[in-house]
Amino acid sequence: MRIEYINPFVEATFEVLSEILKEGNLRRGELFLKRSPTPNYGVSIIIGLTGPASGRVLLDMPPNTAKKLISAISGDEVKDLNDIGKSALGEIANMIVGNAITKLYKKGFTFALTPPTVITGNDYTIDTPQIETLVVPVIFGEDKLEINIALKEA
């Protein structure tokens, strides 16, 4: 996976989350690779990508973090993950990935993306066979979101 594909997603995540949360205390955790599927935190948003590389970007977070993001974007405290909240999470993912795709386009890379899919629940795994996944943790206060980037050059 080329680093020039990765950085725009990390930058876009920090930009969008900083704007939504109105706080500057976002920090990046230690990067790591996933070579096999692992359980997720309970809320995942997946967007597929095709272009010079194909694969997916997955935003993974605990339900409380998801509720915090939905509350920040809606202006109202959210207590459960209903359909409107899931739609808001999909829109946050669209903002992040759309911003990253724009950055990549300015570097000469053209990608197409799928609509976001929001998955909630316990005891599920998401596997991207034969594509190594780079995980970038984003930490803000007590909350954590992981950007999982799995891209394989075409």
N, C-alpha and C positions, 0 to 999 in steps of 0.2 A: 504494500500500500504506500503510495507516494505521500510524503509529508505535505506537499503543496495541496493535496486534497483534504488533509486533516485540519490544518490551521484555520481555514475559513469557517468550519463548523464550530470550532472552539471559540473563535472571535465572535461569531454571530450569537452563540449561546450567551456569552457574557454581556454583549450589547443588549440583547432582548430582555434577559432577566434583570439587568440593571435598570432598564426603563420600566419594566412592569413592577418590580419590587421597590423602586425608588430608594435603593440602598447601594452603597458602594463597597460593602464588606464581602463581596463574592471572592472566593479564592479557589484555585485549582488544586485538587488532590493529586496524589501520585498516579501517573498513568500506568495501565497494565494491559496485558493481552489476555483474551479469552480464546482458548483453543477448542473448547467444547461448551455445550449449553449448560447454563447454571440457572438456578431459580432466580426469579426477579423479585423486585421489591413490592409488587402488588398493583402498580399502575405503569403501563408501558404504552408509548405512542410510537408507531412504526411508520416510516415513510420510505418507500422504495425509490431507487435511483438507477437510471440508465444513461449511458453516454460513453466517454472514454474509459470509464470504469463503471461497473454495475454492482449493485448490492443494496444495502439499506442503512438508514440511520435510525436508531432507537433511543428514545429518551425514557429512562427508567427511574422511578421514584416511589417512595412510600406514600400511602394514601394521605397522610397529614401534610406532606409537602405539596401534593397535588391540590389539596383543599386550600393551602396557603396561596398558591399561584392563582387559582380560580378566584379566591376572595380579592386578591390584589387587582386582578383584571376587571372584576365586576364591581368592586367597591362595596360589596356586601359580604358579611361573614358566611362562609359555606360550611355546612355541617355534614353533608353527605354528597357522594358522587352520583348525581342524577344525570340524565341525558344532556341537559343544558351545560352542566359542568364538564362532561366529557367532550362536548362540542367546543367549549372554551379551551380545553387542553389540546385538542386537535388544531385549533387556531394558533395557539402558542407554538406548537411544533411547526406549523406552516410558516410562521414568522421567522423562526430560527433557520429552518432549512431554506426558505426562500431567500433570506439574507445571505446565507452561505453560497447558494447557487449563483446569486448576483455577483458575489466576490469572485467565484470561480470563472464566471463568464468574462469578467474584466481581465482575467489572466489568460483568456483564450480557450477555456473549457466550456462546452455546452452540455448540460445535463437536463434530462426530463425527470419528473418526479410523479409519484402516485399520490392520491389523496391519503391523508393520515388515517391510520387504524388505531383506535384506542382499546386496549385490553386491560381489564381489571379483574382481580381475584387473587386467590392463593394457589400455590402448588402448580404453577405452569412454568414452562421453559420455552425459550424462543431460540431456535437453532438456525444458523446460516451455514449449511454444510460446505466444506472446502473453502471457506473464506474466514481468515483470521479476523477477530474483532478487537479493535483498539478501544479501550474504555477510558474516558476522561471524567473523573469525578468533579463535580462543581459543588462547593460547600458554601452555604450562607446561613450563619447562625447555627441553629440546631438542625437545619435541614440539609439534605443532600439530594442531588440529581446526578445521574450518570448518563453521559452521552456515549452510546455504543456505535462505533462507526465500523461497518464491514463493507469494504469495497475491493473489488478484484478488477484489475485492468482487463479491458475487452481484448 
